[in-house]
Amino acid sequence: MSADNVKVLHVLGGTKLEGGTASVVARIARLPLDGVAQRIWMHREFAPSSASERFVCAGEATQTNGSVFHDALAGWREARLMSAWLKREGRVVLHAHSRVGLVAASLAGRWTRSPVVLHAHFLPARPWIYHGLRRLGGAEWIFNSPKTCRHFGAVPDQSFILFPDVDWPATPPQAGTGRLRFVAAGAFVPGKHLDVLIDAFRHWRTTGADAELALFGHSSAPTNPEHQRAIEAACAGDTAVTLHSWSADWAESLTSGDIFVHLGEPESFGLVILEAYARGCCLVVLQGTFLDELAAPLGQDGVFRAAGLDSASVAAALTQAARARSESRWPARRPAQGVFCMAGQAGRLSSFYAHLGRRPAT
């Protein structure tokens, strides 16, 4: 590591590098940024999957997005450990991502006069708390979408918005088996509204149509055990609904005839939507996703928006999608790859980090 390099620590925490936010963090940390050396803060017992990945395994927070009280206390504890590490390491830009991470980086940045970046990956019910953290740490914002930016009261044209990205398939997905399949993916938590989807799917099947519903996200260590048990009970005895374990490569099982459904709300982006979009699938989503930001026809063709978050509205959108699933949209959507490309922002991100690294400590 050159002495001239800006050192960046992505403050995440926890024992697992799983989920949409963690995926984005890992992809940013792998970007070849000129003059920037990046590492990721994780729990002390975190086991990297590759020796080439750079982690600082010194945290003690196992859960990084819990209640306000939990995250405040866990963030304070992380900040104490991080401050001790920073005193040994020297000047480091703290780029925080999880809720615990935002608290920890703001406190540690204040205590050690380290520059801080708060990356907004979610839509909090109380944005004022995070504005308070920003002032505490003298931080800069990065937002994951214009929707998130506006939620925090900022102006998209005047803010740093870094869209997440995915590995865009070089070839179209394989053809389906012929039977219509609806697919959903994500953690089995209340905010994904899988219960509404299951009810809507059953309502749609009362017309006599034949289809199946595949839910990816079942876990041996669920984020919300009670809700996962409720989903299991709701699916019990219905052979048309299948539960599948979560895997980072879940989207590779998508076929050209699948219809992907995502009812996450409130949600700032929805990375799984982008994964299914990149594979050319028809999509059923709610109003207000990042697809609304795309110029026509990229955000309209093959995209069906439910009028509301209720089973009847979702079932109506399923009907529309089922009628339009005859061909893959994969070729027509390839121009959108340039919109969702963090590598295309590498120069801007490098300059951003360099500016923070040179900024006088206050």
Solvent accessible surface area in square Angstrom, and as a share of the most:
residue,aa,sasa,rsa
1,M,132,0.59
2,S,60,0.39
3,A,110,0.85
4,D,131,0.68
5,N,43,0.22
6,V,24,0.14
7,K,41,0.17
8,V,3,0.01
9,L,1,0.00
10,H,0,0.00
11,V,3,0.01
12,L,11,0.06
13,G,5,0.05
14,G,5,0.05
15,T,50,0.29
16,K,105,0.44
17,L,50,0.25
18,E,109,0.49
19,G,37,0.36
20,G,38,0.37
21,T,41,0.24
22,A,5,0.04
23,S,43,0.28
24,V,6,0.04
25,V,0,0.00
26,A,10,0.08
27,R,50,0.18
28,I,0,0.00
29,A,25,0.20
30,R,146,0.53
31,L,23,0.11
32,P,120,0.75
33,L,12,0.06
34,D,130,0.67
35,G,35,0.33
36,V,19,0.11
37,A,18,0.14
38,Q,15,0.07
39,R,34,0.12
40,I,6,0.03
41,W,1,0.00
42,M,0,0.00
43,H,8,0.04
44,R,136,0.50
45,E,132,0.59
46,F,21,0.09
47,A,82,0.63
48,P,59,0.37
49,S,111,0.72
50,S,43,0.28
51,A,115,0.89
52,S,96,0.62
53,E,50,0.23
54,R,125,0.46
55,F,32,0.13
56,V,13,0.07
57,C,49,0.29
58,A,35,0.27
59,G,0,0.00
60,E,64,0.29
61,A,9,0.07
62,T,91,0.53
63,Q,88,0.39
64,T,21,0.12
65,N,69,0.35
66,G,22,0.21
67,S,68,0.44
68,V,91,0.52
69,F,156,0.65
70,H,62,0.28
71,D,6,0.03
72,A,49,0.38
73,L,68,0.34
74,A,10,0.07
75,G,0,0.00
76,W,108,0.38
77,R,113,0.41
78,E,2,0.01
79,A,0,0.00
80,R,141,0.51
81,L,65,0.32
82,M,0,0.00
83,S,10,0.06
84,A,47,0.36
85,W,24,0.08
86,L,6,0.03
87,K,159,0.67
88,R,178,0.65
89,E,46,0.21
90,G,39,0.37
91,R,95,0.34
92,V,2,0.01
93,V,1,0.01
94,L,0,0.00
95,H,0,0.00
96,A,0,0.00
97,H,1,0.00
98,S,2,0.01
99,R,68,0.25
100,V,3,0.01
101,G,1,0.01
102,L,1,0.01
103,V,21,0.12
104,A,0,0.00
105,A,0,0.00
106,S,0,0.00
107,L,30,0.15
108,A,0,0.00
109,G,3,0.03
110,R,139,0.51
111,W,113,0.40
112,T,35,0.20
113,R,149,0.54
114,S,10,0.06
115,P,7,0.04
116,V,0,0.00
117,V,0,0.00
118,L,0,0.00
119,H,1,0.00
120,A,1,0.01
121,H,17,0.07
122,F,37,0.15
123,L,26,0.13
124,P,11,0.07
125,A,96,0.74
126,R,120,0.44
127,P,32,0.20
128,W,170,0.60
129,I,47,0.24
130,Y,21,0.08
131,H,46,0.21
132,G,27,0.26
133,L,21,0.11
134,R,74,0.27
135,R,154,0.56
136,L,59,0.29
137,G,11,0.11
138,G,43,0.41
139,A,5,0.04
140,E,61,0.27
141,W,37,0.13
142,I,0,0.00
143,F,2,0.01
144,N,5,0.03
145,S,1,0.01
146,P,16,0.10
147,K,53,0.23
148,T,0,0.00
149,C,0,0.00
150,R,127,0.46
151,H,72,0.32
152,F,9,0.04
153,G,68,0.66
154,A,30,0.24
155,V,74,0.43
156,P,34,0.21
157,D,141,0.73
158,Q,152,0.68
159,S,23,0.15
160,F,16,0.07
161,I,25,0.13
162,L,2,0.01
163,F,39,0.16
164,P,4,0.03
165,D,12,0.06
166,V,20,0.11
167,D,100,0.52
168,W,25,0.09
169,P,24,0.15
170,A,87,0.67
171,T,94,0.55
172,P,71,0.45
173,P,24,0.15
174,Q,118,0.52
175,A,82,0.63
176,G,35,0.34
177,T,137,0.80
178,G,60,0.58
179,R,107,0.39
180,L,16,0.08
181,R,40,0.15
182,F,0,0.00
183,V,0,0.00
184,A,3,0.02
185,A,5,0.04
186,G,12,0.12
187,A,45,0.35
188,F,6,0.02
189,V,30,0.17
190,P,71,0.45
191,G,31,0.29
192,K,45,0.19
193,H,40,0.18
194,L,12,0.06
195,D,66,0.34
196,V,27,0.16
197,L,2,0.01
198,I,1,0.01
199,D,78,0.41
200,A,0,0.00
201,F,0,0.00
202,R,77,0.28
203,H,101,0.45
204,W,15,0.05
205,R,80,0.29
206,T,109,0.63
207,T,108,0.63
208,G,67,0.64
209,A,40,0.31
210,D,98,0.51
211,A,1,0.01
212,E,40,0.18
213,L,0,0.00
214,A,1,0.00
215,L,1,0.01
216,F,20,0.08
217,G,4,0.04
218,H,47,0.21
219,S,34,0.22
220,S,122,0.79
221,A,61,0.47
222,P,33,0.21
223,T,110,0.64
224,N,46,0.24
225,P,64,0.40
226,E,127,0.57
227,H,28,0.12
228,Q,12,0.05
229,R,146,0.53
230,A,53,0.41
231,I,2,0.01
232,E,60,0.27
233,A,74,0.57
234,A,38,0.29
235,C,10,0.06
236,A,77,0.60
237,G,87,0.84
238,D,27,0.14
239,T,135,0.78
240,A,4,0.03
241,V,9,0.05
242,T,50,0.29
243,L,56,0.28
244,H,63,0.28
245,S,81,0.52
246,W,77,0.27
247,S,47,0.30
248,A,93,0.72
249,D,77,0.40
250,W,6,0.02
251,A,2,0.02
252,E,118,0.53
253,S,46,0.30
254,L,2,0.01
255,T,17,0.10
256,S,28,0.18
257,G,12,0.11
258,D,5,0.03
259,I,0,0.00
260,F,0,0.00
261,V,0,0.00
262,H,12,0.05
263,L,4,0.02
264,G,8,0.08
265,E,67,0.30
266,P,97,0.61
267,E,36,0.16
268,S,7,0.04
269,F,10,0.04
270,G,7,0.07
271,L,25,0.13
272,V,18,0.10
273,I,3,0.01
274,L,0,0.00
275,E,27,0.12
276,A,0,0.00
277,Y,0,0.00
278,A,0,0.00
279,R,34,0.12
280,G,1,0.01
281,C,0,0.00
282,C,5,0.03
283,L,0,0.00
284,V,0,0.00
285,V,0,0.00
286,L,14,0.07
287,Q,108,0.48
288,G,30,0.29
289,T,21,0.12
290,F,4,0.02
291,L,0,0.00
292,D,68,0.35
293,E,72,0.32
294,L,14,0.07
295,A,78,0.60
296,A,82,0.63
297,P,92,0.58
298,L,35,0.17
299,G,0,0.00
300,Q,83,0.37
301,D,64,0.33
302,G,4,0.04
303,V,10,0.06
304,F,39,0.16
305,R,57,0.21
306,A,2,0.02
307,A,93,0.72
308,G,22,0.21
309,L,64,0.32
310,D,64,0.33
311,S,40,0.26
312,A,61,0.47
313,S,23,0.15
314,V,0,0.00
315,A,5,0.04
316,A,57,0.44
317,A,2,0.01
318,L,0,0.00
319,T,40,0.23
320,Q,93,0.41
321,A,0,0.00
322,A,24,0.18
323,R,192,0.70
324,A,27,0.21
325,R,64,0.24
326,S,107,0.69
327,E,120,0.54
328,S,31,0.20
329,R,30,0.11
330,W,28,0.10
331,P,85,0.53
332,A,63,0.49
333,R,4,0.02
334,R,88,0.32
335,P,93,0.59
336,A,0,0.00
337,Q,72,0.32
338,G,63,0.61
339,V,67,0.39
340,F,5,0.02
341,C,49,0.29
342,M,1,0.00
343,A,61,0.47
344,G,65,0.63
345,Q,55,0.24
346,A,20,0.16
347,G,52,0.50
348,R,113,0.41
349,L,0,0.00
350,S,12,0.08
351,S,72,0.47
352,F,35,0.15
353,Y,0,0.00
354,A,22,0.17
355,H,99,0.44
356,L,0,0.00
357,G,18,0.17
358,R,174,0.63
359,R,67,0.25
360,P,105,0.66
361,A,53,0.41
362,T,142,0.83
